[in-house]
Amino acid sequence: MEIKIIVGDIAQIEADAIVVNLFEGMEQPGGATAAVDEVLEGVLSSLISRGEIKGKFGEVSIVHTFGKLPAGIVAIAGLGKRQDFNVDRIRGITGDFCRALRKLNCHRIATILHGSGIGGIELEASAEAIAEGALLGLYGFTKYKKPEYEDIEEILLAVREKGKVPILETAIGKGKLVAEAINLARDMVNEPANCMTPGQMAEAAKEIAGKYNLEFKVFDREDMETMGMGALLGVAKGSNQPPKLITLSYKGDERSEKAVGFLGKGITFDSGGISIKPSEGMNEMKDDMAGAATVMTAVVAIAQLKPKINVTAVIPATENLPSGTALKPGDVLKAMNGKTIEVISTDAEGRLILADALSYAQKLGLSPLIDLATLTGACRVALGTLYSGVFGNDQDLIDKILKAAEKTGERMWQMPMPEEYKEQNKSEIADVKNTGNRYGGAITAALFLAEFVDNTPWVHIDIAGTASSTKESGYITKGATGVGVRTLVELALSEAKSREAT
């Protein structure tokens, strides 16, 4: 799909549909909406006064022009209440109106830059958000079935000032490449587990490395044995698919050997192991590698944006299956950093593979460390499906991540890590056990991970509730969401900028 800038009056653009907007509570249209209304001889004003167009957020009202405009359809996008309006709402409404118009067989759409008038949003921020919202909202995983609708081929962003075109084209370019990285993460997570094994994930990383000039390494079972990765190997024992430890590195600052570490949980299918999950919903456990997909594709976007910073993604990948050789409750494993772990539940496997990945990241000297994982159902219980949980040992780093998340529209919430809860992870026969009791499960899981980072600044983001969606809304589609990519990219960009300033 092409996304372009066009200079001109939205009402005069030839397209299958044009898009204008309305804030909730507005009794009369303004700006471009008013100009279109005038050409339509007050049709929009009439529909607003009758309450048929309310301007509620997510509302897309369709009006046919019957030859009064070059475009056959006018779509009025509801922006919601003005005091609630922000850049993320532009992404959301763009996804909504793009899907609505796709269903009407529109292939060429022209839209104004939403929020750039009384909404108070900068033109380039609006353009970037529209690009992201369109690509994300129109996403569909159709590799194994025929698409329900034909694609939108072109979206035109109408502006009045020709001088603004270069800066807006740059904004669109950034929005597109970030959205494409997110959609790549979605593709990886939506793949069935028989088509996204640890080996196939390593092949995907190798292909990415070649395309974007990244350094790629993959370690096999023998390498992990040599490095003492008993926790990762323990989880892998039940599967015939060989485990992989994958690294992808972007070097944007040749002056420095320091690099930020992004770590992602890569359980390509999670049955629970011997502590097997209920069969209902187990098909969804192909998404247990969402953290791995996020860090891998965030590096893809960063490599294209070229900030002066070094980033290495570390991805432990394996299946978690029951078999005659599988890890058992009561077993004791030894992690790479030498700590022993009593296994209480084999379904608490994500923290085991991350224990070795974090230990390895420390050995590489990566700092700070940020891991993303679909780690605990407890986090979903605590925060629902809209917020990812943020835990860490460094408040400055936590604040940076929360700021990056807020800027990019990804909802995250800091969770506590009280020392008193560490008692739950104490084992009678090992240094630590892999689960506590049923209360505060997301916290005790984070405290377990903290055992493997020492004093390195570290943040853990639990995306168990946010990695996939059961419904379509705004720029979120059913299935994988690609959560975390925008936050990690923004964090890398802001860190590079702040380091250049010092």
Kinemage of the C-alpha trace (Angstrom):
@kinemage 1
@onewidth
@group {chain A} dominant
@subgroup {mainchain}
@vectorlist {calphas} color= white
{ca met a 1} P 0.000 0.000 0.000
{ca glu a 2} L 1.284 3.439 -0.953
{ca ile a 3} L 0.898 6.371 1.445
{ca lys a 4} L 1.558 9.741 -0.179
{ca ile a 5} L 1.198 13.469 0.384
{ca ile a 6} L -1.044 15.367 -2.041
{ca val a 7} L -1.265 19.163 -2.106
{ca gly a 8} L -4.784 20.424 -2.580
{ca asp a 9} L -8.334 20.749 -1.311
{ca ile a 10} L -9.681 17.478 0.107
{ca ala a 11} L -13.070 18.169 -1.496
{ca gln a 12} L -11.507 18.274 -4.965
{ca ile a 13} L -9.399 15.134 -4.813
{ca glu a 14} L -10.337 12.231 -7.042
{ca ala a 15} L -10.593 9.107 -4.917
{ca asp a 16} L -12.999 6.337 -4.037
{ca ala a 17} L -13.471 8.028 -0.672
{ca ile a 18} L -12.325 11.086 1.260
{ca val a 19} L -12.101 11.258 5.052
{ca val a 20} L -12.859 14.261 7.249
{ca asn a 21} L -13.657 14.331 10.982
{ca leu a 22} L -15.796 15.590 13.827
{ca phe a 23} L -15.258 15.985 17.566
{ca glu a 24} L -17.972 14.670 19.842
{ca gly a 25} L -20.315 17.440 20.991
{ca met a 26} L -19.701 19.690 17.987
{ca glu a 27} L -23.015 21.035 16.702
{ca gln a 28} L -21.547 22.324 13.448
{ca pro a 29} L -18.677 20.990 11.346
{ca gly a 30} L -15.530 23.084 11.063
{ca gly a 31} L -12.416 23.271 8.901
{ca ala a 32} L -12.213 20.787 6.038
{ca thr a 33} L -15.408 19.072 7.207
{ca ala a 34} L -17.283 22.351 6.840
{ca ala a 35} L -15.834 22.862 3.354
{ca val a 36} L -17.022 19.415 2.287
{ca asp a 37} L -20.394 20.065 3.915
{ca glu a 38} L -20.784 23.234 1.873
{ca val a 39} L -20.231 21.380 -1.396
{ca leu a 40} L -22.738 18.740 -0.230
{ca glu a 41} L -25.257 21.519 0.420
{ca gly a 42} L -25.435 21.013 4.184
{ca val a 43} L -25.967 17.248 4.252
{ca leu a 44} L -23.359 16.739 6.990
{ca ser a 45} L -24.792 19.561 9.139
{ca ser a 46} L -28.235 18.022 8.806
{ca leu a 47} L -27.022 14.583 9.869
{ca ile a 48} L -25.157 16.110 12.830
{ca ser a 49} L -28.214 18.061 13.996
{ca arg a 50} L -30.353 14.917 13.734
{ca gly a 51} L -27.848 12.966 15.843
{ca glu a 52} L -26.953 10.512 13.084
{ca ile a 53} L -23.340 11.697 13.166
{ca lys a 54} L -22.197 12.105 16.780
{ca gly a 55} L -18.414 12.281 16.493
{ca lys a 56} L -17.902 9.557 19.091
{ca phe a 57} L -14.453 8.024 19.058
{ca gly a 58} L -14.309 5.103 16.657
{ca glu a 59} L -17.499 6.092 14.848
{ca val a 60} L -17.172 6.106 11.060
{ca ser a 61} L -20.163 7.636 9.284
{ca ile a 62} L -20.544 7.057 5.549
{ca val a 63} L -22.182 9.569 3.192
{ca his a 64} L -22.493 8.975 -0.558
{ca thr a 65} L -21.862 12.070 -2.670
{ca phe a 66} L -23.879 11.122 -5.791
{ca gly a 67} L -21.585 13.069 -8.094
{ca lys a 68} L -21.386 16.279 -6.054
{ca leu a 69} L -17.703 15.587 -5.337
{ca pro a 70} L -14.984 13.823 -7.336
{ca ala a 71} L -14.969 11.182 -4.562
{ca gly a 72} L -17.921 8.846 -4.369
{ca ile a 73} L -17.914 8.570 -0.573
{ca val a 74} L -17.286 10.908 2.349
{ca ala a 75} L -16.333 9.205 5.607
{ca ile a 76} L -16.667 11.258 8.797
{ca ala a 77} L -14.287 9.938 11.450
{ca gly a 78} L -15.376 10.446 15.044
{ca leu a 79} L -12.518 11.881 17.115
{ca gly a 80} L -14.282 11.635 20.468
{ca lys a 81} L -14.125 14.344 23.108
{ca arg a 82} L -11.587 17.063 22.422
{ca gln a 83} L -10.044 16.849 25.899
{ca asp a 84} L -9.305 13.136 25.367
{ca phe a 85} L -7.780 13.576 21.926
{ca asn a 86} L -4.138 12.600 21.337
{ca val a 87} L -1.843 11.090 18.720
{ca asp a 88} L -2.778 7.528 19.640
{ca arg a 89} L -6.411 8.322 18.883
{ca ile a 90} L -5.328 9.316 15.380
{ca arg a 91} L -3.814 5.848 14.979
{ca gly a 92} L -7.014 4.301 16.281
{ca ile a 93} L -9.489 6.198 14.141
{ca thr a 94} L -7.301 5.653 11.066
{ca gly a 95} L -7.480 1.922 11.587
{ca asp a 96} L -11.255 2.153 11.992
{ca phe a 97} L -11.958 4.226 8.878
{ca cys a 98} L -9.530 2.217 6.736
{ca arg a 99} L -11.288 -1.061 7.591
{ca ala a 100} L -14.723 0.512 7.089
{ca leu a 101} L -13.767 1.795 3.628
{ca arg a 102} L -12.060 -1.443 2.638
{ca lys a 103} L -15.383 -3.210 3.214
{ca leu a 104} L -16.914 -0.775 0.724
{ca asn a 105} L -14.353 -1.772 -1.938
{ca cys a 106} L -12.482 1.517 -1.760
{ca his a 107} L -8.993 1.234 -3.233
{ca arg a 108} L -7.915 4.892 -3.209
{ca ile a 109} L -8.572 6.997 -0.107
{ca ala a 110} L -7.734 10.628 0.623
{ca thr a 111} L -7.747 12.002 4.150
{ca ile a 112} L -6.988 15.219 5.952
{ca leu a 113} L -4.316 15.313 8.662
{ca his a 114} L -6.525 14.647 11.663
{ca gly a 115} L -5.927 16.776 14.729
{ca ser a 116} L -3.728 19.298 12.945
{ca gly a 117} L -6.303 22.078 13.374
{ca ile a 118} L -8.176 22.622 16.616
{ca gly a 119} L -6.905 19.248 17.827
{ca gly a 120} L -3.513 20.849 18.446
{ca ile a 121} L -1.435 18.008 16.964
{ca glu a 122} L 1.641 18.816 14.878
{ca leu a 123} L 1.321 17.998 11.184
{ca glu a 124} L 4.194 15.520 11.133
{ca ala a 125} L 2.924 13.709 14.253
{ca ser a 126} L -0.468 13.340 12.590
{ca ala a 127} L 1.063 12.071 9.353
{ca glu a 128} L 3.212 9.505 11.175
{ca ala a 129} L 0.226 8.299 13.215
{ca ile a 130} L -1.986 7.974 10.117
{ca ala a 131} L 0.683 5.883 8.387
{ca glu a 132} L 0.995 3.628 11.416
{ca gly a 133} L -2.751 3.392 11.991
{ca ala a 134} L -3.477 2.498 8.359
{ca leu a 135} L -0.888 -0.261 8.076
{ca leu a 136} L -1.660 -1.684 11.510
{ca gly a 137} L -5.436 -1.426 11.216
{ca leu a 138} L -5.524 -3.098 7.795
{ca tyr a 139} L -3.237 -5.952 8.856
{ca gly a 140} L -4.465 -9.470 8.384
{ca phe a 141} L -2.729 -12.838 8.586
{ca thr a 142} L -3.860 -14.373 5.317
{ca lys a 143} L -0.962 -16.718 4.555
{ca tyr a 144} L -3.186 -19.779 4.813
{ca lys a 145} L -6.518 -18.415 3.564
{ca lys a 146} L -7.953 -16.077 0.967
{ca pro a 147} L -8.413 -12.465 2.177
{ca glu a 148} L -12.017 -11.452 2.786
{ca tyr a 149} L -11.615 -8.026 1.150
{ca glu a 150} L -9.464 -6.509 -1.571
{ca asp a 151} L -6.593 -4.320 -0.399
{ca ile a 152} L -6.615 -0.549 -0.211
{ca glu a 153} L -3.927 0.390 -2.710
{ca glu a 154} L -3.291 4.053 -1.956
{ca ile a 155} L -3.858 6.534 0.853
{ca leu a 156} L -3.400 10.229 0.096
{ca leu a 157} L -2.780 12.752 2.881
{ca ala a 158} L -4.116 16.110 1.730
{ca val a 159} L -2.277 19.278 2.766
{ca arg a 160} L -2.550 22.923 1.697
{ca glu a 161} L 1.112 23.958 1.997
{ca lys a 162} L 3.577 22.571 -0.539
{ca gly a 163} L 6.486 23.541 1.707
{ca lys a 164} L 5.404 20.978 4.310
{ca val a 165} L 5.713 18.035 1.924
{ca pro a 166} L 9.362 16.990 2.672
{ca ile a 167} L 8.941 16.880 6.466
{ca leu a 168} L 5.630 15.036 6.131
{ca glu a 169} L 7.147 12.475 3.782
{ca thr a 170} L 9.842 11.806 6.391
{ca ala a 171} L 7.166 11.345 9.068
{ca ile a 172} L 5.215 8.951 6.861
{ca gly a 173} L 8.397 7.002 6.170
{ca lys a 174} L 9.065 6.536 9.876
{ca gly a 175} L 5.461 5.563 10.576
{ca lys a 176} L 5.510 3.008 7.776
{ca leu a 177} L 8.734 1.298 8.784
{ca val a 178} L 7.712 1.039 12.452
{ca ala a 179} L 4.287 -0.329 11.468
{ca glu a 180} L 5.904 -2.806 9.071
{ca ala a 181} L 8.168 -4.004 11.890
{ca ile a 182} L 5.129 -4.469 14.132
{ca asn a 183} L 3.322 -6.372 11.382
{ca leu a 184} L 6.380 -8.584 10.940
{ca ala a 185} L 6.179 -9.388 14.667
{ca arg a 186} L 2.469 -10.118 14.239
{ca asp a 187} L 3.234 -12.456 11.334
{ca met a 188} L 5.748 -14.385 13.408
{ca val a 189} L 3.402 -14.750 16.367
{ca asn a 190} L 0.394 -15.668 14.229
{ca glu a 191} L 2.314 -18.466 12.490
{ca pro a 192} L 1.201 -21.902 13.662
{ca ala a 193} L 3.716 -23.581 15.934
{ca asn a 194} L 4.567 -26.237 13.339
{ca cys a 195} L 5.727 -23.414 11.050
{ca met a 196} L 7.526 -21.337 13.699
{ca thr a 197} L 9.773 -23.788 15.520
{ca pro a 198} L 12.948 -22.670 17.293
{ca gly a 199} L 14.913 -23.608 14.167
{ca gln a 200} L 12.565 -21.647 11.920
{ca met a 201} L 12.792 -18.670 14.273
{ca ala a 202} L 16.579 -18.822 13.919
{ca glu a 203} L 16.208 -18.906 10.130
{ca ala a 204} L 13.914 -15.868 10.288
{ca ala a 205} L 16.525 -14.027 12.366
{ca lys a 206} L 19.245 -14.981 9.887
{ca glu a 207} L 17.159 -13.651 7.005
{ca ile a 208} L 16.499 -10.408 8.896
{ca ala a 209} L 20.209 -10.023 9.634
{ca gly a 210} L 21.106 -10.367 5.964
{ca lys a 211} L 18.448 -7.906 4.858
{ca tyr a 212} L 19.257 -5.181 7.399
{ca asn a 213} L 23.019 -5.686 7.835
{ca leu a 214} L 22.822 -6.989 11.398
{ca glu a 215} L 25.211 -9.326 13.179
{ca phe a 216} L 23.588 -12.745 13.688
{ca lys a 217} L 24.638 -15.635 15.892
{ca val a 218} L 22.842 -18.837 16.814
{ca phe a 219} L 23.873 -21.314 19.478
{ca asp a 220} L 22.766 -24.949 19.458
{ca arg a 221} L 22.286 -27.489 22.223
{ca glu a 222} L 25.984 -28.381 22.344
{ca asp a 223} L 26.937 -24.714 22.717
{ca met a 224} L 24.422 -24.279 25.531
{ca glu a 225} L 25.814 -27.329 27.310
{ca thr a 226} L 29.308 -25.853 27.092
{ca met a 227} L 28.016 -22.518 28.458
{ca gly a 228} L 26.166 -24.238 31.311
{ca met a 229} L 22.638 -23.199 30.317
{ca gly a 230} L 20.921 -25.876 32.360
{ca ala a 231} L 17.657 -23.953 32.758
{ca leu a 232} L 17.062 -23.450 29.023
{ca leu a 233} L 18.155 -27.000 28.249
{ca gly a 234} L 15.894 -28.330 31.000
{ca val a 235} L 12.817 -26.806 29.368
{ca ala a 236} L 13.915 -28.106 25.951
{ca lys a 237} L 14.245 -31.729 27.137
{ca gly a 238} L 10.623 -32.618 26.351
{ca ser a 239} L 10.711 -31.589 22.682
{ca asn a 240} L 12.219 -33.152 19.580
{ca gln a 241} L 12.787 -29.639 18.211
{ca pro a 242} L 16.337 -28.522 19.033
{ca pro a 243} L 16.528 -25.350 21.172
{ca lys a 244} L 18.247 -22.236 19.865
{ca leu a 245} L 19.816 -19.204 21.484
{ca ile a 246} L 19.712 -16.380 18.942
{ca thr a 247} L 21.383 -12.974 18.969
{ca leu a 248} L 20.806 -10.066 16.573
{ca ser a 249} L 23.037 -7.019 16.930
{ca tyr a 250} L 22.756 -3.502 15.526
{ca lys a 251} L 25.852 -1.300 15.814
{ca gly a 252} L 24.938 2.326 15.323
{ca asp a 253} L 27.688 3.823 17.495
{ca glu a 254} L 31.127 2.761 16.314
{ca arg a 255} L 32.729 4.861 19.053
{ca ser a 256} L 31.392 2.613 21.807
{ca glu a 257} L 31.480 -1.080 22.679
{ca lys a 258} L 28.516 -0.681 25.011
{ca ala a 259} L 25.161 -2.018 23.905
{ca val a 260} L 21.609 -2.120 25.233
{ca gly a 261} L 20.173 -5.609 25.644
{ca phe a 262} L 16.668 -6.520 24.484
{ca leu a 263} L 15.617 -10.008 25.552
{ca gly a 264} L 12.505 -11.868 24.414
{ca lys a 265} L 10.919 -15.080 25.615
{ca gly a 266} L 10.831 -17.498 22.685
{ca ile a 267} L 8.621 -20.430 23.673
{ca thr a 268} L 7.325 -21.374 20.227
{ca phe a 269} L 4.655 -23.600 21.753
{ca asp a 270} L 3.754 -23.984 25.411
{ca ser a 271} L 1.754 -27.043 26.436
{ca gly a 272} L 2.784 -26.511 30.049
{ca gly a 273} L 5.008 -29.584 29.910
{ca ile a 274} L 4.310 -32.249 32.539
{ca ser a 275} L 2.292 -29.579 34.409
{ca ile a 276} L 0.068 -29.596 31.348
{ca lys a 277} L -2.382 -26.818 30.579
{ca pro a 278} L -6.114 -27.418 30.009
{ca ser a 279} L -6.853 -28.322 26.385
{ca glu a 280} L -9.259 -25.393 26.000
{ca gly a 281} L -7.363 -22.483 24.522
{ca met a 282} L -4.086 -24.388 24.216
{ca asn a 283} L -4.039 -23.586 20.497
{ca glu a 284} L -3.322 -19.988 21.495
{ca met a 285} L -0.039 -21.027 23.096
{ca lys a 286} L 1.760 -20.511 19.811
{ca asp a 287} L 1.919 -16.859 20.924
{ca asp a 288} L 4.295 -17.620 23.800
{ca met a 289} L 7.141 -16.357 21.634
{ca ala a 290} L 5.645 -12.872 21.303
{ca gly a 291} L 8.453 -11.343 23.369
{ca ala a 292} L 11.025 -12.847 21.031
{ca ala a 293} L 9.200 -11.534 17.956
{ca thr a 294} L 8.987 -8.077 19.535
{ca val a 295} L 12.691 -7.688 20.285
{ca met a 296} L 13.694 -9.135 16.920
{ca thr a 297} L 11.515 -6.768 14.914
{ca ala a 298} L 12.263 -3.755 17.107
{ca val a 299} L 15.904 -4.179 16.041
{ca val a 300} L 14.680 -4.274 12.413
{ca ala a 301} L 13.052 -0.846 12.829
{ca ile a 302} L 16.034 0.547 14.734
{ca ala a 303} L 18.422 -0.624 12.010
{ca gln a 304} L 16.449 1.359 9.425
{ca leu a 305} L 16.185 4.502 11.578
{ca lys a 306} L 19.935 4.356 12.273
{ca pro a 307} L 20.226 5.983 15.723
{ca lys a 308} L 23.734 6.246 17.186
{ca ile a 309} L 23.319 3.451 19.697
{ca asn a 310} L 24.219 -0.234 19.883
{ca val a 311} L 21.473 -2.786 20.532
{ca thr a 312} L 21.651 -6.563 20.861
{ca ala a 313} L 18.587 -8.791 20.988
{ca val a 314} L 18.961 -12.089 22.867
{ca ile a 315} L 16.322 -14.740 22.163
{ca pro a 316} L 16.143 -18.114 23.934
{ca ala a 317} L 13.889 -20.343 21.811
{ca thr a 318} L 12.405 -23.752 22.546
{ca glu a 319} L 9.148 -25.656 22.790
{ca asn a 320} L 7.719 -26.750 26.149
{ca leu a 321} L 6.213 -30.204 25.714
{ca pro a 322} L 5.550 -33.310 27.834
{ca ser a 323} L 7.371 -36.529 26.947
{ca gly a 324} L 9.358 -39.340 28.480
{ca thr a 325} L 12.394 -37.082 28.601
{ca ala a 326} L 10.606 -33.928 29.765
{ca leu a 327} L 11.454 -31.804 32.768
{ca lys a 328} L 9.495 -32.912 35.864
{ca pro a 329} L 8.151 -31.052 38.894
{ca gly a 330} L 10.723 -31.489 41.651
{ca asp a 331} L 13.725 -31.521 39.314
{ca val a 332} L 16.651 -29.221 40.038
{ca leu a 333} L 18.373 -27.265 37.269
{ca lys a 334} L 21.566 -25.221 37.282
{ca ala a 335} L 21.500 -21.910 35.406
{ca met a 336} L 24.407 -20.347 33.553
{ca asn a 337} L 25.240 -18.034 36.472
{ca gly a 338} L 25.606 -21.045 38.783
{ca lys a 339} L 22.341 -20.708 40.693
{ca thr a 340} L 20.298 -23.846 41.227
{ca ile a 341} L 16.539 -23.859 40.593
{ca glu a 342} L 13.954 -26.239 42.000
{ca val a 343} L 11.192 -26.748 39.433
{ca ile a 344} L 7.785 -26.592 41.116
{ca ser a 345} L 5.791 -26.215 37.892
{ca thr a 346} L 7.020 -27.014 34.400
{ca asp a 347} L 4.445 -24.487 33.178
{ca ala a 348} L 6.591 -21.715 34.692
{ca glu a 349} L 9.123 -22.292 31.928
{ca gly a 350} L 9.492 -18.778 30.520
{ca arg a 351} L 11.386 -17.561 33.559
{ca leu a 352} L 13.700 -20.572 33.274
{ca ile a 353} L 14.817 -19.844 29.725
{ca leu a 354} L 15.095 -16.121 30.523
{ca ala a 355} L 17.306 -16.945 33.530
{ca asp a 356} L 19.977 -18.277 31.166
{ca ala a 357} L 19.353 -15.540 28.590
{ca leu a 358} L 19.792 -12.826 31.227
{ca ser a 359} L 22.944 -14.524 32.497
{ca tyr a 360} L 24.302 -14.639 28.962
{ca ala a 361} L 23.400 -10.984 28.335
{ca gln a 362} L 25.381 -10.072 31.424
{ca lys a 363} L 28.328 -12.079 30.182
{ca leu a 364} L 28.196 -10.061 26.956
{ca gly a 365} L 28.267 -6.872 29.029
{ca leu a 366} L 24.910 -5.643 27.743
{ca ser a 367} L 23.426 -2.830 29.827
{ca pro a 368} L 20.746 -1.868 30.505
{ca leu a 369} L 18.653 -5.009 29.988
{ca ile a 370} L 14.994 -4.978 28.971
{ca asp a 371} L 13.140 -8.269 28.653
{ca leu a 372} L 9.659 -8.825 27.241
{ca ala a 373} L 7.717 -11.989 27.931
{ca thr a 374} L 4.242 -13.456 27.949
{ca leu a 375} L 5.249 -14.543 31.416
{ca thr a 376} L 2.266 -14.842 33.755
{ca gly a 377} L -1.481 -15.231 33.687
{ca ala a 378} L -1.320 -13.379 36.976
{ca cys a 379} L -0.342 -10.174 35.169
{ca arg a 380} L -3.367 -10.519 32.922
{ca val a 381} L -5.546 -10.968 36.027
{ca ala a 382} L -3.993 -7.877 37.619
{ca leu a 383} L -3.964 -5.508 34.628
{ca gly a 384} L -6.353 -7.028 32.091
{ca thr a 385} L -5.673 -6.921 28.373
{ca leu a 386} L -4.885 -3.226 27.898
{ca tyr a 387} L -1.825 -2.767 30.128
{ca ser a 388} L 1.559 -4.493 30.193
{ca gly a 389} L 3.194 -4.817 33.600
{ca val a 390} L 6.571 -3.125 34.150
{ca phe a 391} L 8.981 -4.347 36.832
{ca gly a 392} L 12.600 -3.455 37.430
{ca asn a 393} L 15.545 -2.680 39.669
{ca asp a 394} L 16.306 0.807 38.311
{ca gln a 395} L 13.702 3.557 38.608
{ca asp a 396} L 15.424 5.807 36.079
{ca leu a 397} L 15.232 3.054 33.448
{ca ile a 398} L 11.623 2.260 34.392
{ca asp a 399} L 10.726 5.945 33.973
{ca lys a 400} L 12.360 6.044 30.533
{ca ile a 401} L 10.380 3.013 29.391
{ca leu a 402} L 7.112 4.366 30.756
{ca lys a 403} L 7.783 7.690 29.009
{ca ala a 404} L 8.537 5.906 25.716
{ca ala a 405} L 5.388 3.810 26.089
{ca glu a 406} L 3.234 6.861 26.763
{ca lys a 407} L 4.657 8.700 23.759
{ca thr a 408} L 3.954 5.791 21.428
{ca gly a 409} L 0.511 4.929 22.780
{ca glu a 410} L 1.428 1.598 24.385
{ca arg a 411} L -0.156 1.287 27.809
{ca met a 412} L 2.192 0.110 30.559
{ca trp a 413} L 1.903 0.178 34.311
{ca gln a 414} L 4.656 -0.063 36.912
{ca met a 415} L 4.228 -2.921 39.373
{ca pro a 416} L 5.875 -3.215 42.806
{ca met a 417} L 8.690 -5.611 43.674
{ca pro a 418} L 8.619 -5.848 47.482
{ca glu a 419} L 11.495 -7.687 49.122
{ca glu a 420} L 9.013 -9.509 51.369
{ca tyr a 421} L 7.653 -11.465 48.390
{ca lys a 422} L 11.065 -13.029 47.731
{ca glu a 423} L 10.226 -15.422 50.551
{ca gln a 424} L 7.828 -17.188 48.184
{ca asn a 425} L 10.674 -18.120 45.847
{ca lys a 426} L 12.818 -19.749 48.524
{ca ser a 427} L 13.508 -23.447 48.067
{ca glu a 428} L 14.382 -26.058 50.660
{ca ile a 429} L 16.772 -27.876 48.313
{ca ala a 430} L 18.022 -25.260 45.830
{ca asp a 431} L 18.980 -21.589 45.666
{ca val a 432} L 15.548 -20.645 44.370
{ca lys a 433} L 12.331 -22.274 43.113
{ca asn a 434} L 10.508 -21.300 39.953
{ca thr a 435} L 7.088 -20.444 41.397
{ca gly a 436} L 5.705 -18.977 44.592
{ca asn a 437} L 2.137 -19.317 45.815
{ca arg a 438} L -0.927 -18.206 43.851
{ca tyr a 439} L -0.884 -14.624 45.169
{ca gly a 440} L 1.215 -11.932 43.484
{ca gly a 441} L 2.330 -14.339 40.779
{ca ala a 442} L 3.475 -11.666 38.334
{ca ile a 443} L 5.595 -10.084 41.077
{ca thr a 444} L 7.223 -13.302 42.251
{ca ala a 445} L 8.006 -14.179 38.624
{ca ala a 446} L 9.765 -10.813 38.216
{ca leu a 447} L 11.618 -11.348 41.490
{ca phe a 448} L 12.778 -14.722 40.162
{ca leu a 449} L 14.220 -13.034 37.051
{ca ala a 450} L 15.935 -10.448 39.252
{ca glu a 451} L 18.081 -13.290 40.657
{ca phe a 452} L 19.873 -13.424 37.300
{ca val a 453} L 20.694 -9.754 36.628
{ca asp a 454} L 22.823 -8.857 39.674
{ca asn a 455} L 23.259 -5.067 39.704
{ca thr a 456} L 22.763 -4.455 35.975
{ca pro a 457} L 19.966 -1.937 35.336
{ca trp a 458} L 17.063 -4.108 34.229
{ca val a 459} L 13.377 -3.903 33.389
{ca his a 460} L 10.982 -6.777 32.814
{ca ile a 461} L 7.804 -6.163 30.784
{ca asp a 462} L 5.084 -8.784 31.202
{ca ile a 463} L 2.984 -8.785 28.018
{ca ala a 464} L 0.850 -11.829 28.816
{ca gly a 465} L -2.350 -9.782 28.648
{ca thr a 466} L -1.427 -7.542 25.730
{ca ala a 467} L 0.405 -9.766 23.233
{ca ser a 468} L -2.776 -10.854 21.485
{ca ser a 469} L -6.326 -9.618 21.068
{ca thr a 470} L -9.634 -11.433 20.661
{ca lys a 471} L -11.314 -8.479 18.982
{ca glu a 472} L -10.749 -5.747 16.421
{ca ser a 473} L -10.498 -2.162 17.645
{ca gly a 474} L -8.740 0.846 16.166
{ca tyr a 475} L -5.325 -0.248 14.926
{ca ile a 476} L -5.506 -3.500 16.908
{ca thr a 477} L -6.645 -6.511 14.916
{ca lys a 478} L -7.554 -10.011 16.049
{ca gly a 479} L -4.559 -12.159 16.929
{ca ala a 480} L -1.060 -10.906 17.650
{ca thr a 481} L -0.680 -7.203 18.484
{ca gly a 482} L 3.084 -6.676 18.170
{ca val a 483} L 3.032 -4.934 21.544
{ca gly a 484} L 6.305 -3.466 22.749
{ca val a 485} L 7.904 -2.757 19.372
{ca arg a 486} L 7.013 0.945 19.392
{ca thr a 487} L 8.211 1.371 22.982
{ca leu a 488} L 11.576 -0.292 22.363
{ca val a 489} L 12.153 1.712 19.184
{ca glu a 490} L 11.287 4.989 20.914
{ca leu a 491} L 13.529 4.072 23.865
{ca ala a 492} L 16.476 3.463 21.521
{ca leu a 493} L 15.860 6.739 19.656
{ca ser a 494} L 15.538 8.797 22.839
{ca glu a 495} L 18.603 7.153 24.437
{ca ala a 496} L 20.680 7.852 21.333
{ca lys a 497} L 19.522 11.468 21.310
{ca ser a 498} L 20.296 12.006 24.990
{ca arg a 499} L 23.760 10.446 24.642
{ca glu a 500} L 24.577 12.680 21.684
{ca ala a 501} L 23.600 15.707 23.780
{ca thr a 502} L 26.097 14.814 26.525
